Amino acid sequence: MVRPRRVAVALAFVLLAGVLLLCAAPAPARAASRPTAVLAVWTEDPSANLVFDPNSSSEPHDRLLRTLDARRGVAVGLMSSIQSAYARQQALLDISQGSRQSGSLYNGDPPVLQAVPDGNGATISGWEQARRRARDVSVTLRPGTLAGAVPGGAGFVGVTGSGDIAVAAADERGKVAGYSTGPASTTS
């Protein structure tokens, strides 16, 4: 039986591994390639990422951010999804549009969004409803702006069952240029 918590942890580590592999490339290879960005989504309970030092009274350390921050050439950012009530689908839409709005501005909950594999990429089901819902809040909200700014579109790699997270990689048409998922057991 697949446990959601294990899937989330596996996804986080797959994304982290991708970031680290990207950073480990030789400098000439990185210089010759186009600039890249990796959006890693931590879906685990935040306390699972903290390291507590029993010999210190200071606050716990964030393993993921400290590990990434220690890598040369990696710029680390953190976004919190907490502004009014939290809805995972809304947070992913907010990432895709580069703007977080108060949940009280929206009519109802976000639609159920899921990646549907389509050739090498995917199409997000429910995308048009999400775009209309955003447009009702403001004509400047455009889900998919982030991936639309990436030449050739954005890709998504995750464990089987994590297709809802691919929302953050969808362009303004709800298309994910590259989409690949597999069992969590293949990520270790």
Backbone torsions as a table, in degrees:
resi	resn	phi	psi	omega
1	MET	NA	131.4	-179.7
2	VAL	-84.3	126.0	179.1
3	ARG	-97.7	132.2	-178.2
4	PRO	-55.7	-37.6	-178.8
5	ARG	-63.4	-42.7	179.0
6	ARG	-66.6	-38.3	178.1
7	VAL	-62.3	-44.2	-179.5
8	ALA	-63.7	-42.6	179.0
9	VAL	-64.5	-43.6	179.6
10	ALA	-61.5	-42.9	179.1
11	LEU	-61.1	-45.4	-179.5
12	ALA	-60.4	-42.1	-179.3
13	PHE	-72.8	-31.3	175.2
14	VAL	-63.4	-45.4	179.9
15	LEU	-65.4	-40.6	178.1
16	LEU	-63.3	-42.5	178.2
17	ALA	-60.2	-40.3	178.0
18	GLY	-61.9	-41.4	178.1
19	VAL	-63.8	-46.1	-178.2
20	LEU	-65.9	-39.0	177.0
21	LEU	-63.5	-40.1	178.6
22	LEU	-61.0	-40.8	-179.2
23	CYS	-75.0	-23.8	-176.8
24	ALA	-81.5	-8.5	-179.9
25	ALA	-62.3	143.6	178.9
26	PRO	-56.5	147.6	-177.1
27	ALA	-54.1	-44.1	179.4
28	PRO	-61.8	-36.8	179.4
29	ALA	-66.2	-40.3	179.2
30	ARG	-67.3	-40.2	-177.7
31	ALA	-66.5	-33.4	-177.8
32	ALA	-78.1	-21.3	-177.8
33	SER	-90.1	167.2	176.8
34	ARG	-73.8	156.3	175.7
35	PRO	-57.9	143.7	-179.7
36	THR	-128.3	162.9	175.9
37	ALA	-140.2	144.3	175.8
38	VAL	-124.7	126.6	175.2
39	LEU	-102.5	110.6	179.2
40	ALA	-102.3	127.3	-177.7
41	VAL	-106.7	117.8	177.4
42	TRP	-92.7	111.5	-177.1
43	THR	-105.4	1.7	-179.6
44	GLU	-79.2	161.7	172.7
45	ASP	-54.8	129.4	-176.2
46	PRO	-54.4	-31.6	-178.6
47	SER	-66.7	-21.1	178.6
48	ALA	-70.0	-13.4	-178.4
49	ASN	-100.3	-3.3	-174.6
50	LEU	-95.5	144.1	176.0
51	VAL	-113.7	122.1	179.4
52	PHE	-101.2	128.3	177.3
53	ASP	-96.2	110.6	-177.0
54	PRO	-65.0	-18.1	-179.5
55	ASN	-91.6	5.1	-176.7
56	SER	-129.3	146.0	176.6
57	SER	-96.7	3.0	-178.9
58	SER	-77.3	174.9	-178.5
59	GLU	-67.7	157.7	179.9
60	PRO	-67.8	160.1	-179.9
61	HIS	-97.2	141.2	176.8
62	ASP	-89.0	108.5	-175.2
63	ARG	-62.2	-48.7	-174.3
64	LEU	-61.3	-52.3	-178.0
65	LEU	-65.4	-40.2	179.9
66	ARG	-66.4	-38.1	178.7
67	THR	-64.8	-45.9	179.8
68	LEU	-68.2	-39.2	-178.0
69	ASP	-66.0	-26.3	-180.0
70	ALA	-75.4	-13.5	-178.3
71	ARG	-83.0	130.4	176.0
72	ARG	-67.7	140.2	176.3
73	GLY	83.7	4.0	179.7
74	VAL	-111.1	124.7	174.5
75	ALA	-99.9	123.5	-174.5
76	VAL	-104.8	135.3	174.7
77	GLY	-130.5	157.5	179.9
78	LEU	-132.9	134.0	177.2
79	MET	-124.5	131.1	175.1
80	SER	-100.6	137.6	-178.2
81	SER	-88.5	4.5	-173.8
82	ILE	-88.6	105.8	170.4
83	GLN	-158.6	109.2	-169.7
84	SER	65.0	-159.2	-177.8
85	ALA	-65.6	144.5	-178.0
86	TYR	-93.6	131.5	171.1
87	ALA	-136.0	122.5	-175.7
88	ARG	-54.9	-46.3	-179.1
89	GLN	-61.0	-39.4	179.3
90	GLN	-67.5	-39.9	178.3
91	ALA	-61.0	-41.0	178.8
92	LEU	-67.3	-38.9	175.3
93	LEU	-63.6	-40.9	178.8
94	ASP	-61.2	-41.9	177.1
95	ILE	-61.1	-44.3	-177.0
96	SER	-66.0	-28.4	-178.7
97	GLN	-100.4	-5.3	177.0
98	GLY	70.8	23.7	-177.8
99	SER	-152.3	134.6	177.6
100	ARG	-110.3	121.6	179.0
101	GLN	-112.7	154.8	177.0
102	SER	-62.1	137.5	179.1
103	GLY	-61.0	-23.1	-179.3
104	SER	-70.0	-14.6	178.5
105	LEU	-78.6	-21.9	-176.5
106	TYR	-89.4	149.1	172.8
107	ASN	-88.7	109.5	176.4
108	GLY	74.8	-176.8	-179.4
109	ASP	-78.8	158.7	175.0
110	PRO	-65.6	152.6	177.5
111	PRO	-67.6	160.2	174.2
112	VAL	-70.8	123.1	-177.6
113	LEU	-117.3	134.5	-178.2
114	GLN	-149.8	140.3	176.8
115	ALA	-76.1	132.3	175.2
116	VAL	-115.4	112.9	-178.4
117	PRO	-53.2	138.9	-174.2
118	ASP	-146.4	89.0	-174.8
119	GLY	69.8	-128.6	177.1
120	ASN	-83.4	-14.8	-178.3
121	GLY	-111.8	-151.0	179.2
122	ALA	-153.8	159.9	173.2
123	THR	-119.1	137.2	-179.4
124	ILE	-87.9	116.8	176.6
125	SER	-72.7	141.0	-178.4
126	GLY	86.3	4.4	-174.6
127	TRP	-63.3	-44.1	-177.9
128	GLU	-62.8	-38.8	176.7
129	GLN	-63.0	-39.7	178.7
130	ALA	-64.6	-40.3	179.0
131	ARG	-66.5	-41.8	177.8
132	ARG	-63.9	-41.3	179.7
133	ARG	-61.7	-42.0	178.3
134	ALA	-67.0	-42.1	-179.1
135	ARG	-63.1	-31.4	177.4
136	ASP	-66.9	-24.5	177.3
137	VAL	-82.0	-46.9	-179.2
138	SER	-162.2	138.9	178.6
139	VAL	-68.6	-12.8	179.3
140	THR	-87.0	-11.9	178.1
141	LEU	-80.5	121.9	-178.5
142	ARG	-134.9	91.2	175.0
143	PRO	-54.5	137.2	-179.7
144	GLY	99.6	-0.1	-178.6
145	THR	-61.6	-40.5	-178.2
146	LEU	-59.4	-55.1	-178.9
147	ALA	-66.8	-30.3	178.2
148	GLY	-66.0	-20.8	179.6
149	ALA	-86.4	-5.5	-179.1
150	VAL	-94.3	119.0	178.5
151	PRO	-56.3	125.8	-178.8
152	GLY	85.2	-5.1	179.0
153	GLY	89.9	171.9	-178.0
154	ALA	-101.9	158.1	178.1
155	GLY	-117.4	166.2	179.2
156	PHE	-137.9	133.6	174.1
157	VAL	-128.6	128.9	179.9
158	GLY	-160.8	178.4	177.9
159	VAL	-84.6	156.1	179.0
160	THR	-52.4	133.0	179.6
161	GLY	93.7	-1.8	-178.4
162	SER	-101.7	16.8	-174.9
163	GLY	-61.0	-20.1	177.7
164	ASP	-67.8	-26.1	179.1
165	ILE	-71.0	-22.2	179.8
166	ALA	-62.9	-11.6	176.5
167	VAL	-52.5	-39.3	-178.2
168	ALA	-66.4	-18.3	-179.2
169	ALA	-100.1	5.0	-178.6
170	ALA	-83.5	144.4	175.7
171	ASP	-85.7	-173.0	-175.4
172	GLU	-65.7	-14.8	176.3
173	ARG	-95.6	-0.5	-178.4
174	GLY	81.7	20.9	-179.4
175	LYS	-102.8	136.5	173.2
176	VAL	-107.8	119.4	-172.0
177	ALA	-63.3	-40.8	178.7
178	GLY	-132.0	133.1	-174.6
179	TYR	-141.5	125.6	179.5
180	SER	-146.7	129.3	174.3
181	THR	-133.1	159.7	178.3
182	GLY	-162.5	176.2	-178.6
183	PRO	-66.6	148.1	-179.8
184	ALA	-60.4	-29.1	-178.4
185	SER	-65.4	-19.5	-179.3
186	THR	-88.7	0.1	-176.1
187	THR	-95.0	-7.9	-176.4
188	SER	-87.2	NA	NA
